[in-house]
Amino acid sequence: MRQPLGNMICWFDMMIIGLRSHRVKHVRRTILPPLMVITVLSLVAAGCDNYGKLQRDRGLTKAFESQSLPNDYTYYYYGRDNMPYAIMGIESEYKLQSELWHVVDIQTDRFKNMVKWIWTEHNYTPFGAYMLGAGGKKLGIWYSSIGHATVDVNEGQKTIVVIPDKPYLRDGPAR
């Protein structure tokens, strides 16, 4: 008589475990995916309000190379002045908040040499780009072979923080 009772307890335990497993599967299949999507979208929406981006433009590349740049920007360079990593111009209504960037006058031979001798990453050529804020507002212009930069904009205080990717921290051929 003990054996049928033992089998019954085992069957009952398996039914409870199966029920729990079914509920877990139900939660995983129906509730978890929408929750994950909502969480990710909320984080993206909350984090992207102040960030801008680079939008490549061949006309700007030619403008930098031919030294025919607009005078209504404040120009900066990042890196060494004899071979900068990046050059940018920012709309005069904004103030740059950074100690990485240095002001440069575009009317000088020094600036012309910066454009000519800008650092190039292997297999990438320098390009011009518009620096865009939230909603696509043009904040400035960019020239570099570095393809990525964080552009943090505070519209209320009219400040910008620009942090380029660090090419010298990547693996690659020594220069």
Secondary structure, DSSP 8 states (H G I E B T S, - for coil): -HHHHHHHHHHHHHHHHHHHHHHHHHIIIIIHHHHHHHHHHHHHHHHSTTB-EEEE-HHHHHHHHTT---TTEEEEEEEETTEEEEEEEEETTSEE--SSEEE--TTSHHHHHHHHT----TT---EEEEEE-GGG-EEEEEEES---EEEEEETTTTEEEEEE--GGGS-----
